Amino acid sequence: MMLPISTEEGNGLGIIDALFEATSAVCVTGLAVVDTGTTFTVFGQIVLLFLIQIGGSGFMTLGIFMFIILGKKIGIKERLLLQDSLNLFTLSGVVKLVLKIIRITLIVEIAGAIVLAVRWSHEMTWGKAAYYGVFHSISAFNNAGFGLEPDNLSKWVGDPAINLVITFLFIIGGIGYTVILDIWQKKSWRKLTLHSKVVLLFSLILNIVATFIIFASEYHNSATIGKLGLEDKVWASYFQGVVTRTAGFNTIDIGHMTLPSQVFMMVLMFIGASSGSTGGGIKVTTFVIILLTLWTFLSNKGDVNIFKRRISWQLVNKSLSISVSAVIFIFIIFFLLTYTEHANMEKILFETISAFGTVGLSAGLTSDLSPAGRILITIMMFIGRIGPLTMAFAWMSKRNGTKIRYAEEKILIG
């Protein structure tokens, strides 16, 4: 990123900005302190794409793939690491799964690139259209949100082809490889795993609700969709509603959206995509388990159930731990940013949650961040990508827990 060949003349990056951009790409976030299309040369943009692809597919996935290509033996240690990185329940078939993931990635990204290139060829040369297609297809499927235009995708706010292809790419990337393979193999709702059913159903619900709320909140906002025709308003609301949980693309100005829209978008960014996907957040399954646990407690039931299946209390505890850890990390970074930045509280919070959810949407604060603020957001992107619980474990002592079990005593809560 700091090499002269990576940036246009006069647009060289310092170490903090280069680190920010590299972290944003590897963590498939999409937040940028400089304009991607005008700051970076083609070489620099390809470096960004390479980092996005590594971050989206996962280091272990690509590492195992290289092992396969080189004919090296894949031991139990590598298989265990791969199982953990992909959030799999078993070690069975993990190497075959890597090959399927690589195949799915290539097929989807190439198909997306071709369709986008054909669409953009109507207003660009074929060479530029093809490059735009490849760049945005990889960026979308990996939920990165980097675009080559200064206003991202705003000039195509009402374009059905751009809206459908880009959203298809990041939705597929956001539901996760295990769900994609489950659908491909089972081809029946009844036969799908509980994980796939929860992801598909609640992702659909969140997307529909988000579209309606954005439409209602922004309908009369002349700074976003207020001046658009009805059809364009629907496309803009749909795009900005479904993109919020995963990728950082935008077709309207996020900074000029109404406060209710921004608050709701913060909730969606916090929830994020699906486990084992290219998206971030606490994950939709974690959010669902928390809601089900609350419902179970309020209805005075003994077990957490969904689709006639019982959720173990171990998963419930893990979901609560992930959520609490996420809130704590977000609060810490947000609190520190209030010292380093001179901006409205909602903008700082929006930026913090966007970084945590590796979403990449910005209310206009990113490019104005102080050096200290850029470092804090870089840290937040890193935490959001590796997971708040993983980060919390890394900070904990490696000593085994005590074998002593103390006497129980009650405290008042609530």
VOVEXKOL-311908 format. One record per residue (C-alpha): x negated, y negated, z negated; residue in one letter; residue number from 1. Coordinates in steps of 0.1 Angstrom, whole numbers. Example, Ala and Ser with C-alpha at 12.3 -4.5 7.8 and 13.67 -1.06 7.14 Angstrom:
! residues 2
atom c1 -123; c2 45; c3 -78; res A; n 1
atom c1 -137; c2 11; c3 -71; res S; n 2
***
This chain:
! residues 414
atom c1 0; c2 0; c3 0; res M; n 1
atom c1 -29; c2 -24; c3 -7; res M; n 2
atom c1 -48; c2 -16; c3 25; res L; n 3
atom c1 -48; c2 -43; c3 51; res P; n 4
atom c1 -34; c2 -18; c3 76; res I; n 5
atom c1 -3; c2 -13; c3 55; res S; n 6
atom c1 10; c2 -49; c3 56; res T; n 7
atom c1 14; c2 -76; c3 81; res E; n 8
atom c1 -12; c2 -104; c3 82; res E; n 9
atom c1 -7; c2 -127; c3 52; res G; n 10
atom c1 16; c2 -103; c3 34; res N; n 11
atom c1 -10; c2 -83; c3 14; res G; n 12
atom c1 2; c2 -68; c3 -19; res L; n 13
atom c1 -13; c2 -71; c3 -53; res G; n 14
atom c1 -17; c2 -40; c3 -75; res I; n 15
atom c1 15; c2 -46; c3 -95; res I; n 16
atom c1 36; c2 -51; c3 -64; res D; n 17
atom c1 20; c2 -21; c3 -47; res A; n 18
atom c1 26; c2 1; c3 -78; res L; n 19
atom c1 62; c2 -11; c3 -79; res F; n 20
atom c1 68; c2 -3; c3 -42; res E; n 21
atom c1 51; c2 31; c3 -45; res A; n 22
atom c1 70; c2 41; c3 -76; res T; n 23
atom c1 103; c2 30; c3 -61; res S; n 24
atom c1 96; c2 52; c3 -31; res A; n 25
atom c1 84; c2 83; c3 -50; res V; n 26
atom c1 113; c2 79; c3 -75; res C; n 27
atom c1 136; c2 74; c3 -44; res V; n 28
atom c1 150; c2 42; c3 -60; res T; n 29
atom c1 149; c2 16; c3 -33; res G; n 30
atom c1 143; c2 -15; c3 -54; res L; n 31
atom c1 118; c2 -37; c3 -35; res A; n 32
atom c1 99; c2 -69; c3 -45; res V; n 33
atom c1 92; c2 -76; c3 -8; res V; n 34
atom c1 111; c2 -71; c3 24; res D; n 35
atom c1 103; c2 -37; c3 39; res T; n 36
atom c1 108; c2 -46; c3 75; res G; n 37
atom c1 87; c2 -78; c3 76; res T; n 38
atom c1 61; c2 -71; c3 50; res T; n 39
atom c1 49; c2 -36; c3 60; res F; n 40
atom c1 34; c2 -25; c3 93; res T; n 41
atom c1 46; c2 7; c3 109; res V; n 42
atom c1 18; c2 24; c3 91; res F; n 43
atom c1 29; c2 11; c3 57; res G; n 44
atom c1 65; c2 20; c3 65; res Q; n 45
atom c1 54; c2 56; c3 73; res I; n 46
atom c1 36; c2 57; c3 40; res V; n 47
atom c1 68; c2 47; c3 23; res L; n 48
atom c1 87; c2 74; c3 42; res L; n 49
atom c1 61; c2 100; c3 32; res F; n 50
atom c1 65; c2 90; c3 -5; res L; n 51
atom c1 103; c2 91; c3 -2; res I; n 52
atom c1 102; c2 126; c3 13; res Q; n 53
atom c1 80; c2 139; c3 -15; res I; n 54
atom c1 100; c2 122; c3 -42; res G; n 55
atom c1 133; c2 134; c3 -27; res G; n 56
atom c1 124; c2 170; c3 -20; res S; n 57
atom c1 103; c2 173; c3 -52; res G; n 58
atom c1 66; c2 179; c3 -58; res F; n 59
atom c1 71; c2 215; c3 -67; res M; n 60
atom c1 92; c2 223; c3 -37; res T; n 61
atom c1 67; c2 208; c3 -12; res L; n 62
atom c1 38; c2 223; c3 -32; res G; n 63
atom c1 53; c2 258; c3 -30; res I; n 64
atom c1 60; c2 253; c3 7; res F; n 65
atom c1 23; c2 245; c3 12; res M; n 66
atom c1 14; c2 276; c3 -7; res F; n 67
atom c1 36; c2 296; c3 17; res I; n 68
atom c1 21; c2 280; c3 48; res I; n 69
atom c1 -15; c2 287; c3 35; res L; n 70
atom c1 -6; c2 322; c3 26; res G; n 71
atom c1 -15; c2 318; c3 -11; res K; n 72
atom c1 1; c2 339; c3 -38; res K; n 73
atom c1 29; c2 323; c3 -58; res I; n 74
atom c1 25; c2 334; c3 -94; res G; n 75
atom c1 50; c2 335; c3 -123; res I; n 76
atom c1 38; c2 301; c3 -136; res K; n 77
atom c1 46; c2 284; c3 -103; res E; n 78
atom c1 80; c2 301; c3 -101; res R; n 79
atom c1 88; c2 289; c3 -136; res L; n 80
atom c1 78; c2 254; c3 -128; res L; n 81
atom c1 99; c2 255; c3 -96; res L; n 82
atom c1 129; c2 269; c3 -116; res Q; n 83
atom c1 127; c2 240; c3 -140; res D; n 84
atom c1 123; c2 214; c3 -113; res S; n 85
atom c1 153; c2 226; c3 -94; res L; n 86
atom c1 174; c2 232; c3 -125; res N; n 87
atom c1 180; c2 269; c3 -116; res L; n 88
atom c1 195; c2 295; c3 -140; res F; n 89
atom c1 173; c2 323; c3 -128; res T; n 90
atom c1 139; c2 330; c3 -113; res L; n 91
atom c1 155; c2 353; c3 -87; res S; n 92
atom c1 149; c2 342; c3 -51; res G; n 93
atom c1 133; c2 308; c3 -60; res V; n 94
atom c1 107; c2 311; c3 -32; res V; n 95
atom c1 134; c2 319; c3 -6; res K; n 96
atom c1 153; c2 289; c3 -19; res L; n 97
atom c1 124; c2 266; c3 -12; res V; n 98
atom c1 124; c2 277; c3 25; res L; n 99
atom c1 162; c2 271; c3 26; res K; n 100
atom c1 158; c2 237; c3 10; res I; n 101
atom c1 131; c2 227; c3 36; res I; n 102
atom c1 154; c2 240; c3 64; res R; n 103
atom c1 184; c2 221; c3 51; res I; n 104
atom c1 164; c2 189; c3 48; res T; n 105
atom c1 150; c2 191; c3 83; res L; n 106
atom c1 184; c2 199; c3 99; res I; n 107
atom c1 203; c2 172; c3 81; res V; n 108
atom c1 176; c2 145; c3 86; res E; n 109
atom c1 171; c2 153; c3 122; res I; n 110
atom c1 208; c2 154; c3 129; res A; n 111
atom c1 213; c2 121; c3 111; res G; n 112
atom c1 184; c2 105; c3 129; res A; n 113
atom c1 197; c2 115; c3 163; res I; n 114
atom c1 232; c2 101; c3 157; res V; n 115
atom c1 219; c2 69; c3 143; res L; n 116
atom c1 194; c2 65; c3 172; res A; n 117
atom c1 222; c2 69; c3 197; res V; n 118
atom c1 243; c2 43; c3 179; res R; n 119
atom c1 214; c2 18; c3 176; res W; n 120
atom c1 203; c2 23; c3 212; res S; n 121
atom c1 233; c2 2; c3 222; res H; n 122
atom c1 216; c2 -29; c3 207; res E; n 123
atom c1 179; c2 -20; c3 206; res M; n 124
atom c1 153; c2 -3; c3 229; res T; n 125
atom c1 153; c2 34; c3 227; res W; n 126
atom c1 119; c2 35; c3 209; res G; n 127
atom c1 130; c2 11; c3 182; res K; n 128
atom c1 164; c2 28; c3 179; res A; n 129
atom c1 147; c2 62; c3 174; res A; n 130
atom c1 124; c2 48; c3 148; res Y; n 131
atom c1 153; c2 31; c3 130; res Y; n 132
atom c1 172; c2 63; c3 131; res G; n 133
atom c1 144; c2 84; c3 116; res V; n 134
atom c1 136; c2 58; c3 89; res F; n 135
atom c1 172; c2 53; c3 77; res H; n 136
atom c1 180; c2 90; c3 79; res S; n 137
atom c1 152; c2 100; c3 57; res I; n 138
atom c1 158; c2 71; c3 33; res S; n 139
atom c1 196; c2 79; c3 31; res A; n 140
atom c1 193; c2 117; c3 27; res F; n 141
atom c1 168; c2 113; c3 -1; res N; n 142
atom c1 190; c2 86; c3 -17; res N; n 143
atom c1 162; c2 60; c3 -15; res A; n 144
atom c1 181; c2 31; c3 0; res G; n 145
atom c1 151; c2 14; c3 17; res F; n 146
atom c1 162; c2 -4; c3 49; res G; n 147
atom c1 143; c2 -22; c3 77; res L; n 148
atom c1 166; c2 -53; c3 79; res E; n 149
atom c1 163; c2 -82; c3 54; res P; n 150
atom c1 200; c2 -79; c3 45; res D; n 151
atom c1 198; c2 -40; c3 45; res N; n 152
atom c1 229; c2 -28; c3 64; res L; n 153
atom c1 251; c2 -59; c3 61; res S; n 154
atom c1 252; c2 -67; c3 98; res K; n 155
atom c1 270; c2 -33; c3 103; res W; n 156
atom c1 295; c2 -38; c3 75; res V; n 157
atom c1 324; c2 -27; c3 96; res G; n 158
atom c1 307; c2 -3; c3 119; res D; n 159
atom c1 324; c2 32; c3 115; res P; n 160
atom c1 294; c2 52; c3 129; res A; n 161
atom c1 268; c2 35; c3 106; res I; n 162
atom c1 291; c2 38; c3 76; res N; n 163
atom c1 300; c2 74; c3 81; res L; n 164
atom c1 266; c2 87; c3 90; res V; n 165
atom c1 247; c2 69; c3 62; res I; n 166
atom c1 273; c2 79; c3 36; res T; n 167
atom c1 273; c2 115; c3 48; res F; n 168
atom c1 236; c2 117; c3 45; res L; n 169
atom c1 233; c2 103; c3 9; res F; n 170
atom c1 264; c2 122; c3 -3; res I; n 171
atom c1 249; c2 155; c3 10; res I; n 172
atom c1 216; c2 146; c3 -6; res G; n 173
atom c1 234; c2 136; c3 -38; res G; n 174
atom c1 255; c2 168; c3 -44; res I; n 175
atom c1 223; c2 189; c3 -46; res G; n 176
atom c1 208; c2 218; c3 -27; res Y; n 177
atom c1 223; c2 245; c3 -49; res T; n 178
atom c1 258; c2 232; c3 -42; res V; n 179
atom c1 251; c2 230; c3 -4; res I; n 180
atom c1 239; c2 266; c3 -4; res L; n 181
atom c1 268; c2 277; c3 -25; res D; n 182
atom c1 293; c2 262; c3 0; res I; n 183
atom c1 274; c2 277; c3 29; res W; n 184
atom c1 273; c2 312; c3 14; res Q; n 185
atom c1 307; c2 313; c3 -2; res K; n 186
atom c1 329; c2 293; c3 22; res K; n 187
atom c1 358; c2 295; c3 -3; res S; n 188
atom c1 367; c2 272; c3 -32; res W; n 189
atom c1 377; c2 302; c3 -53; res R; n 190
atom c1 343; c2 318; c3 -49; res K; n 191
atom c1 322; c2 288; c3 -57; res L; n 192
atom c1 303; c2 286; c3 -89; res T; n 193
atom c1 316; c2 265; c3 -118; res L; n 194
atom c1 288; c2 240; c3 -112; res H; n 195
atom c1 297; c2 235; c3 -76; res S; n 196
atom c1 334; c2 230; c3 -84; res K; n 197
atom c1 327; c2 204; c3 -111; res V; n 198
atom c1 303; c2 185; c3 -88; res V; n 199
atom c1 325; c2 185; c3 -58; res L; n 200
atom c1 358; c2 177; c3 -76; res L; n 201
atom c1 345; c2 149; c3 -99; res F; n 202
atom c1 322; c2 134; c3 -72; res S; n 203
atom c1 354; c2 131; c3 -50; res L; n 204
atom c1 374; c2 116; c3 -78; res I; n 205
atom c1 346; c2 90; c3 -86; res L; n 206
atom c1 342; c2 81; c3 -50; res N; n 207
atom c1 379; c2 75; c3 -45; res I; n 208
atom c1 383; c2 55; c3 -77; res V; n 209
atom c1 352; c2 35; c3 -69; res A; n 210
atom c1 365; c2 26; c3 -34; res T; n 211
atom c1 398; c2 14; c3 -47; res F; n 212
atom c1 383; c2 -7; c3 -76; res I; n 213
atom c1 358; c2 -24; c3 -53; res I; n 214
atom c1 386; c2 -31; c3 -28; res F; n 215
atom c1 408; c2 -46; c3 -54; res A; n 216
atom c1 381; c2 -66; c3 -72; res S; n 217
atom c1 365; c2 -80; c3 -40; res E; n 218
atom c1 396; c2 -85; c3 -18; res Y; n 219
atom c1 398; c2 -123; c3 -23; res H; n 220
atom c1 361; c2 -128; c3 -29; res N; n 221
atom c1 349; c2 -149; c3 1; res S; n 222
atom c1 313; c2 -142; c3 -7; res A; n 223
atom c1 317; c2 -105; c3 -1; res T; n 224
atom c1 347; c2 -90; c3 18; res I; n 225
atom c1 372; c2 -118; c3 14; res G; n 226
atom c1 367; c2 -132; c3 49; res K; n 227
atom c1 366; c2 -98; c3 66; res L; n 228
atom c1 395; c2 -82; c3 84; res G; n 229
atom c1 414; c2 -55; c3 67; res L; n 230
atom c1 396; c2 -26; c3 85; res E; n 231
atom c1 362; c2 -41; c3 77; res D; n 232
atom c1 373; c2 -46; c3 40; res K; n 233
atom c1 381; c2 -9; c3 38; res V; n 234
atom c1 348; c2 1; c3 53; res W; n 235
atom c1 329; c2 -22; c3 30; res A; n 236
atom c1 347; c2 -11; c3 -1; res S; n 237
atom c1 343; c2 26; c3 8; res Y; n 238
atom c1 306; c2 22; c3 15; res F; n 239
atom c1 298; c2 1; c3 -16; res Q; n 240
atom c1 320; c2 24; c3 -37; res G; n 241
atom c1 303; c2 57; c3 -28; res V; n 242
atom c1 268; c2 44; c3 -25; res V; n 243
atom c1 266; c2 31; c3 -61; res T; n 244
atom c1 260; c2 64; c3 -78; res R; n 245
atom c1 231; c2 75; c3 -56; res T; n 246
atom c1 215; c2 53; c3 -29; res A; n 247
atom c1 206; c2 16; c3 -28; res G; n 248
atom c1 220; c2 6; c3 6; res F; n 249
atom c1 243; c2 -23; c3 7; res N; n 250
atom c1 266; c2 -38; c3 34; res T; n 251
atom c1 277; c2 -68; c3 12; res I; n 252
atom c1 258; c2 -91; c3 -11; res D; n 253
atom c1 256; c2 -74; c3 -45; res I; n 254
atom c1 246; c2 -106; c3 -63; res G; n 255
atom c1 279; c2 -123; c3 -52; res H; n 256
atom c1 302; c2 -95; c3 -62; res M; n 257
atom c1 327; c2 -102; c3 -90; res T; n 258
atom c1 317; c2 -93; c3 -126; res L; n 259
atom c1 343; c2 -65; c3 -129; res P; n 260
atom c1 328; c2 -49; c3 -97; res S; n 261
atom c1 293; c2 -52; c3 -111; res Q; n 262
atom c1 303; c2 -37; c3 -145; res V; n 263
atom c1 320; c2 -8; c3 -129; res F; n 264
atom c1 290; c2 -2; c3 -106; res M; n 265
atom c1 268; c2 -1; c3 -137; res M; n 266
atom c1 289; c2 27; c3 -150; res V; n 267
atom c1 286; c2 46; c3 -117; res L; n 268
atom c1 248; c2 41; c3 -116; res M; n 269
atom c1 245; c2 54; c3 -151; res F; n 270
atom c1 265; c2 85; c3 -142; res I; n 271
atom c1 244; c2 91; c3 -110; res G; n 272
atom c1 245; c2 121; c3 -87; res A; n 273
atom c1 243; c2 159; c3 -92; res S; n 274
atom c1 217; c2 180; c3 -109; res S; n 275
atom c1 191; c2 193; c3 -85; res G; n 276
atom c1 198; c2 166; c3 -60; res S; n 277
atom c1 178; c2 136; c3 -47; res T; n 278
atom c1 198; c2 112; c3 -69; res G; n 279
atom c1 193; c2 100; c3 -104; res G; n 280
atom c1 214; c2 90; c3 -134; res G; n 281
atom c1 225; c2 113; c3 -163; res I; n 282
atom c1 242; c2 134; c3 -136; res K; n 283
atom c1 279; c2 139; c3 -130; res V; n 284
atom c1 280; c2 173; c3 -147; res T; n 285
atom c1 266; c2 158; c3 -179; res T; n 286
atom c1 292; c2 130; c3 -177; res F; n 287
atom c1 320; c2 156; c3 -172; res V; n 288
atom c1 308; c2 178; c3 -202; res I; n 289
atom c1 308; c2 147; c3 -224; res I; n 290
atom c1 344; c2 138; c3 -214; res L; n 291
atom c1 355; c2 174; c3 -219; res L; n 292
atom c1 338; c2 175; c3 -254; res T; n 293
atom c1 356; c2 143; c3 -264; res L; n 294
atom c1 389; c2 157; c3 -252; res W; n 295
atom c1 383; c2 190; c3 -271; res T; n 296
atom c1 376; c2 171; c3 -303; res F; n 297
atom c1 406; c2 148; c3 -299; res L; n 298
atom c1 429; c2 177; c3 -291; res S; n 299
atom c1 415; c2 197; c3 -320; res N; n 300
atom c1 405; c2 227; c3 -299; res K; n 301
atom c1 377; c2 251; c3 -306; res G; n 302
atom c1 360; c2 254; c3 -272; res D; n 303
atom c1 351; c2 231; c3 -243; res V; n 304
atom c1 368; c2 246; c3 -213; res N; n 305
atom c1 372; c2 238; c3 -176; res I; n 306
atom c1 385; c2 259; c3 -147; res F; n 307
atom c1 393; c2 287; c3 -171; res K; n 308
atom c1 356; c2 289; c3 -181; res R; n 309
atom c1 340; c2 280; c3 -215; res R; n 310
atom c1 311; c2 256; c3 -217; res I; n 311
atom c1 285; c2 267; c3 -243; res S; n 312
atom c1 277; c2 244; c3 -272; res W; n 313
atom c1 241; c2 245; c3 -261; res Q; n 314
atom c1 250; c2 227; c3 -229; res L; n 315
atom c1 272; c2 203; c3 -249; res V; n 316
atom c1 243; c2 194; c3 -272; res N; n 317
atom c1 220; c2 190; c3 -242; res K; n 318
atom c1 244; c2 167; c3 -224; res S; n 319
atom c1 248; c2 145; c3 -255; res L; n 320
atom c1 210; c2 144; c3 -259; res S; n 321
atom c1 205; c2 134; c3 -223; res I; n 322
atom c1 231; c2 106; c3 -226; res S; n 323
atom c1 219; c2 93; c3 -259; res V; n 324
atom c1 182; c2 94; c3 -247; res S; n 325
atom c1 193; c2 75; c3 -215; res A; n 326
atom c1 211; c2 48; c3 -235; res V; n 327
atom c1 181; c2 44; c3 -258; res I; n 328
atom c1 156; c2 40; c3 -230; res F; n 329
atom c1 179; c2 16; c3 -211; res I; n 330
atom c1 183; c2 -5; c3 -242; res F; n 331
atom c1 146; c2 -7; c3 -249; res I; n 332
atom c1 137; c2 -18; c3 -213; res I; n 333
atom c1 167; c2 -41; c3 -212; res F; n 334
atom c1 157; c2 -57; c3 -245; res F; n 335
atom c1 121; c2 -62; c3 -234; res L; n 336
atom c1 133; c2 -77; c3 -201; res L; n 337
atom c1 153; c2 -104; c3 -220; res T; n 338
atom c1 119; c2 -116; c3 -233; res Y; n 339
atom c1 101; c2 -116; c3 -199; res T; n 340
atom c1 129; c2 -128; c3 -176; res E; n 341
atom c1 149; c2 -160; c3 -174; res H; n 342
atom c1 181; c2 -147; c3 -159; res A; n 343
atom c1 217; c2 -139; c3 -168; res N; n 344
atom c1 221; c2 -110; c3 -192; res M; n 345
atom c1 244; c2 -91; c3 -167; res E; n 346
atom c1 217; c2 -94; c3 -139; res K; n 347
atom c1 190; c2 -80; c3 -162; res I; n 348
atom c1 212; c2 -52; c3 -173; res L; n 349
atom c1 223; c2 -44; c3 -138; res F; n 350
atom c1 187; c2 -42; c3 -127; res E; n 351
atom c1 177; c2 -20; c3 -156; res T; n 352
atom c1 205; c2 5; c3 -150; res I; n 353
atom c1 199; c2 5; c3 -113; res S; n 354
atom c1 162; c2 14; c3 -119; res A; n 355
atom c1 172; c2 41; c3 -144; res F; n 356
atom c1 197; c2 56; c3 -120; res G; n 357
atom c1 171; c2 54; c3 -92; res T; n 358
atom c1 199; c2 37; c3 -72; res V; n 359
atom c1 181; c2 7; c3 -59; res G; n 360
atom c1 209; c2 -18; c3 -58; res L; n 361
atom c1 199; c2 -53; c3 -69; res S; n 362
atom c1 220; c2 -83; c3 -80; res A; n 363
atom c1 192; c2 -105; c3 -67; res G; n 364
atom c1 167; c2 -103; c3 -96; res L; n 365
atom c1 141; c2 -78; c3 -82; res T; n 366
atom c1 121; c2 -102; c3 -60; res S; n 367
atom c1 121; c2 -128; c3 -88; res D; n 368
atom c1 108; c2 -105; c3 -116; res L; n 369
atom c1 78; c2 -116; c3 -135; res S; n 370
atom c1 47; c2 -94; c3 -134; res P; n 371
atom c1 56; c2 -80; c3 -168; res A; n 372
atom c1 92; c2 -75; c3 -156; res G; n 373
atom c1 80; c2 -56; c3 -126; res R; n 374
atom c1 59; c2 -33; c3 -148; res I; n 375
atom c1 89; c2 -27; c3 -171; res L; n 376
atom c1 112; c2 -18; c3 -141; res I; n 377
atom c1 85; c2 4; c3 -127; res T; n 378
atom c1 85; c2 23; c3 -160; res I; n 379
atom c1 123; c2 25; c3 -160; res M; n 380
atom c1 123; c2 40; c3 -125; res M; n 381
atom c1 97; c2 66; c3 -136; res F; n 382
atom c1 118; c2 75; c3 -166; res I; n 383
atom c1 150; c2 77; c3 -145; res G; n 384
atom c1 134; c2 100; c3 -120; res R; n 385
atom c1 118; c2 125; c3 -144; res I; n 386
atom c1 148; c2 124; c3 -167; res G; n 387
atom c1 153; c2 108; c3 -201; res P; n 388
atom c1 153; c2 141; c3 -220; res L; n 389
atom c1 121; c2 152; c3 -203; res T; n 390
atom c1 105; c2 119; c3 -213; res M; n 391
atom c1 118; c2 122; c3 -248; res A; n 392
atom c1 103; c2 157; c3 -251; res F; n 393
atom c1 70; c2 144; c3 -238; res A; n 394
atom c1 69; c2 119; c3 -267; res W; n 395
atom c1 78; c2 145; c3 -293; res M; n 396
atom c1 52; c2 165; c3 -312; res S; n 397
atom c1 43; c2 198; c3 -298; res K; n 398
atom c1 43; c2 215; c3 -332; res R; n 399
atom c1 68; c2 242; c3 -338; res N; n 400
atom c1 99; c2 233; c3 -358; res G; n 401
atom c1 100; c2 240; c3 -395; res T; n 402
atom c1 113; c2 274; c3 -406; res K; n 403
atom c1 129; c2 259; c3 -437; res I; n 404
atom c1 167; c2 255; c3 -437; res R; n 405
atom c1 179; c2 229; c3 -462; res Y; n 406
atom c1 211; c2 228; c3 -482; res A; n 407
atom c1 241; c2 212; c3 -463; res E; n 408
atom c1 256; c2 179; c3 -475; res E; n 409
atom c1 282; c2 157; c3 -458; res K; n 410
atom c1 279; c2 120; c3 -449; res I; n 411
atom c1 306; c2 96; c3 -438; res L; n 412
atom c1 308; c2 89; c3 -401; res I; n 413
atom c1 333; c2 70; c3 -378; res G; n 414
***
